[in-house]
């Protein structure tokens, strides 16, 4: 019964650089929920104060926000204080996952493979430090903001002389710039649904972008990128990647849902974890709905399942003891 969800706010838009994509995700989710009889309403935190959620009697939130102020633990913290269950990961997992450096540190501490990197902090790095990055990591080098999504601010640097421009581009979006070893090979992504031991990996999607350039434009606004489901990987590789992704997801304390991007080295077939998206896209080009569909889960059913899994990190009404 969809009435058990009560009044639902679909949080969309927001103030991040991914606002445009979030509005598309939110519109799709809103239509799906309303079509299934849920009392769902659009709510843009960039235009309304979050305190309205309590005053207007909302009982659950579907977070369709992407990037900062929506995927980084901030709105999750606010909803914890308001006592309104929400979809996706909690405060800690969200705040770690949005930071690609912190994510790497956790994964590396757990012995999970991720590309080598160099961190450049705004105002704390010199031209010489930028210049030696290709020597440390080899070329090409991936340069991107440490806390942005949708490939915003990302550059694939092919020649050493392109480092300065790439870093300047990334630093416009974040104080920290991640310079990452480029892994040549298959680019794949794997969604996860659920929490803890009950979490399950959905089918792996192999991404074939024009000239290997899976950027913001090719993600959302063209039909030139190919998404292969079934992924067509060698026997056993898909299952191995699913198991790796589940471990990486659980290690970060994620819940509800997420999507982890992976590169597979063409020569060694070693998979390398790139990042975890805790509030993935739900647009017409988005990958979680695509993978779910391959597993027999419709877009509408997916939205309902995610909403049913809405939760809080903490009891909304804890018993205080003297």
C-alpha positions in Angstrom: 0.0 0.0 0.0 1.5 3.3 -1.1 -0.6 5.2 1.4 1.7 3.9 4.2 4.4 6.2 3.0 2.3 9.3 3.9 3.2 12.6 2.5 6.4 12.4 0.5 8.8 15.1 -0.5 11.0 14.5 -3.6 14.0 16.7 -3.0 15.3 18.0 -6.3 17.3 20.9 -7.7 19.3 22.2 -4.9 22.4 24.5 -5.1 25.1 22.2 -6.5 26.7 22.3 -9.9 24.5 19.3 -10.7 21.2 21.2 -10.2 20.1 20.7 -13.8 20.6 16.9 -13.7 18.9 16.8 -10.2 15.8 18.5 -11.6 15.6 15.9 -14.3 16.1 13.0 -11.8 13.5 14.5 -9.5 10.9 15.0 -12.2 11.2 11.3 -13.2 10.9 10.1 -9.6 8.0 12.4 -8.9 6.0 11.2 -11.9 6.7 7.6 -11.1 5.7 7.9 -7.4 2.5 9.9 -8.2 1.7 7.3 -10.9 1.8 4.6 -8.2 -0.6 6.5 -6.0 2.0 8.0 -3.6 1.2 11.5 -2.2 4.5 12.9 -3.5 5.4 16.5 -4.0 8.4 18.4 -5.5 10.6 20.2 -3.0 13.5 22.3 -4.1 15.8 23.2 -1.1 17.3 26.1 -3.1 13.9 27.7 -3.1 12.4 26.6 0.2 13.7 26.2 3.7 14.0 22.6 4.9 12.1 23.4 8.1 9.0 23.6 5.9 9.2 19.8 5.6 8.2 19.4 9.2 5.7 22.3 9.2 4.0 20.9 6.0 3.7 17.4 7.5 6.1 15.5 5.2 6.7 12.0 6.5 9.4 10.8 4.1 11.9 12.3 1.7 13.2 10.8 -1.6 16.5 12.5 -2.1 17.0 13.2 -5.8 19.6 15.8 -5.2 23.1 15.3 -6.6 26.5 16.8 -5.4 26.9 19.3 -2.6 24.1 20.1 -0.2 22.3 16.9 -1.3 24.7 14.0 -1.5 27.4 15.1 1.0 25.7 14.5 4.3 24.4 18.0 4.9 20.8 17.5 3.9 21.0 14.0 5.5 22.0 15.7 8.8 19.2 18.2 8.6 16.7 15.4 8.0 18.1 13.5 11.0 17.4 16.6 13.1 13.9 16.9 11.7 13.3 13.2 12.3 12.1 12.6 8.7 13.3 9.3 7.1 15.1 9.7 3.8 16.4 7.5 0.9 20.0 6.6 0.5 23.0 6.6 2.7 23.3 8.4 6.1 25.4 11.3 7.2 28.8 9.6 7.6 28.7 7.4 4.4 27.4 10.4 2.4 30.1 12.7 3.6 32.9 10.2 3.0 31.6 9.1 -0.4 31.3 12.6 -1.8 35.0 13.1 -1.1 36.9 11.0 -3.6 40.1 11.3 -1.5 38.5 10.1 1.7 36.8 7.3 -0.2 40.2 6.1 -1.6 41.8 6.2 1.9 39.1 4.0 3.3 39.2 1.6 0.5 43.0 1.4 0.5 42.9 0.8 4.3 40.7 -2.2 3.6 43.0 -3.5 0.9 40.7 -2.6 -2.0 42.3 -1.6 -5.3 41.9 2.0 -6.4 44.1 4.0 -8.8 47.1 5.8 -7.4 46.7 9.5 -6.8 48.2 12.8 -5.9 46.2 15.4 -3.9 46.6 19.1 -4.6 45.1 21.6 -2.2 44.2 25.1 -3.3 46.8 27.6 -2.2 49.1 24.9 -0.9 50.6 23.5 -4.1 53.3 25.0 -6.3 53.8 25.0 -10.0 56.6 22.5 -9.5 54.3 20.1 -7.7 51.8 20.3 -10.6 54.5 19.7 -13.1 55.8 16.5 -11.5 52.4 14.8 -11.2 52.8 13.1 -14.7 56.2 11.8 -13.5 54.6 10.3 -10.4 51.5 8.8 -12.0 52.4 8.5 -15.7 50.3 9.8 -18.6 47.5 10.1 -19.3 46.4 11.6 -15.9 42.8 12.2 -14.8 42.4 15.5 -13.1 39.1 16.3 -11.3 37.6 18.1 -8.3 37.7 16.0 -5.2 34.1 16.6 -4.4 32.0 16.9 -7.6 30.0 14.4 -9.6 28.8 13.9 -13.2 32.4 14.3 -14.4 32.2 18.1 -13.8 35.6 19.7 -14.0 37.2 16.5 -15.2 40.1 16.5 -17.7 42.0 13.6 -19.2 45.5 15.1 -19.5 47.4 13.5 -22.4 50.5 15.7 -22.3 52.4 17.2 -19.4 51.9 20.8 -20.7 48.1 20.3 -20.2 48.4 19.9 -16.4 48.2 23.6 -15.4 45.0 24.2 -17.4 43.4 21.0 -16.1 44.2 21.9 -12.5 42.9 25.4 -13.0 39.7 24.0 -14.4 39.2 21.6 -11.4 40.1 24.2 -8.7 37.2 26.4 -9.9 34.8 23.8 -8.5 36.7 22.5 -5.4 39.5 23.5 -3.0 41.0 20.1 -3.4 42.1 18.6 -6.8 42.5 14.9 -7.3 45.1 13.8 -9.8 44.6 10.1 -10.5 46.4 7.4 -12.4 44.6 6.6 -15.7 43.6 2.9 -16.0 43.3 1.9 -19.7 40.6 -0.7 -20.2 36.9 -1.4 -19.8 34.8 1.2 -17.9 32.0 -0.3 -16.0 29.5 0.6 -13.3 27.5 -1.5 -10.8 24.5 -0.4 -8.8 23.7 -1.8 -5.3 20.4 -2.0 -3.6 19.8 -2.6 0.1 21.8 -2.4 3.3 24.4 -4.5 5.1 24.2 -8.2 4.5 21.0 -7.9 2.6 22.5 -5.6 0.0 22.7 -7.0 -3.5 24.5 -5.9 -6.6 22.6 -5.4 -9.8 23.9 -6.3 -13.3 27.1 -4.6 -14.3 26.9 -2.1 -17.2 29.8 -1.6 -19.6 30.2 2.0 -20.8 31.5 2.7 -24.3 31.7 6.5 -24.8 32.8 8.4 -27.9 36.6 8.4 -28.0 36.5 7.0 -24.4 35.3 10.4 -23.2 32.5 9.8 -20.7 32.0 13.4 -19.8 29.0 15.5 -18.6 27.7 16.0 -22.1 28.0 12.3 -23.1 26.4 11.2 -19.8 23.2 13.2 -20.0 22.7 15.0 -23.3 23.7 12.8 -26.2 22.8 9.3 -27.4 26.3 8.5 -28.7 27.4 6.6 -25.5 26.7 2.9 -25.6 25.6 1.1 -22.4 26.0 -2.7 -22.6 23.7 -4.8 -20.5 24.6 -7.7 -20.4 28.1 -6.2 -20.1 29.8 -8.9 -22.2 32.8 -9.3 -19.9 34.7 -12.6 -19.8 33.2 -15.4 -17.8 33.4 -14.8 -14.0 34.5 -11.2 -14.3 31.0 -9.7 -13.8 30.4 -11.7 -10.6 33.9 -10.8 -9.3 33.1 -7.1 -9.9 29.8 -7.4 -8.1 31.4 -9.0 -5.1 34.1 -6.3 -5.1 31.5 -3.5 -5.3 29.4 -5.0 -2.5 32.5 -5.0 -0.2 33.4 -1.5 -1.2 29.8 -0.4 -0.6 29.6 -2.0 2.8 33.0 -0.8 3.9 31.8 2.8 3.5 28.7 2.1 5.6 26.3 2.8 2.7 22.6 2.0 2.8 19.6 2.1 0.6 21.2 2.3 -2.7 24.3 3.5 -4.6 26.4 3.0 -7.7 30.1 2.3 -7.9 32.3 3.0 -10.9 35.1 0.7 -11.8 37.9 0.6 -14.4 39.3 -2.8 -15.5 42.9 -2.8 -16.6 43.0 -4.1 -20.2 46.3 -5.9 -19.7 45.9 -7.5 -16.2 42.1 -7.5 -15.9 42.5 -6.1 -12.5 39.5 -4.0 -11.5 40.1 -0.6 -9.8 37.4 1.2 -7.8 36.9 4.8 -8.8 34.0 6.2 -6.7 30.7 5.6 -5.0 27.6 7.6 -5.9 25.2 7.6 -3.0 22.5 9.5 -4.8 22.7 8.3 -8.4 20.9 9.9 -11.3 17.4 8.8 -12.2 17.1 10.5 -15.6 16.4 9.0 -18.9 20.1 8.4 -19.4 20.8 7.2 -15.9 22.4 3.8 -15.2 20.7 2.5 -12.0 17.3 2.4 -13.7 18.9 0.7 -16.7 20.6 -2.0 -14.7 17.5 -2.5 -12.6 15.4 -3.0 -15.8 17.9 -5.7 -16.8 17.2 -7.4 -13.5 13.4 -7.2 -14.1 12.8 -4.1 -11.9 10.8 -1.3 -13.6 11.5 2.3 -12.9 8.3 2.7 -10.9 9.1 -0.4 -8.8 12.6 0.8 -8.2 11.3 4.2 -6.9 8.9 2.5 -4.6 11.6 0.1 -3.3 13.9 3.0 -2.6 11.2 4.9 -0.8 10.2 1.9 1.2 13.9 1.6 2.4 13.9 5.3 3.6 15.4 5.4 7.1 17.2 7.5 9.7 20.7 6.9 11.2 19.3 7.5 14.6 16.0 6.9 16.3 13.9 10.0 15.8 12.6 9.8 19.4 15.5 8.5 21.5 14.9 7.6 25.1 16.9 10.0 27.2 18.3 8.5 30.4 19.3 10.6 33.4 
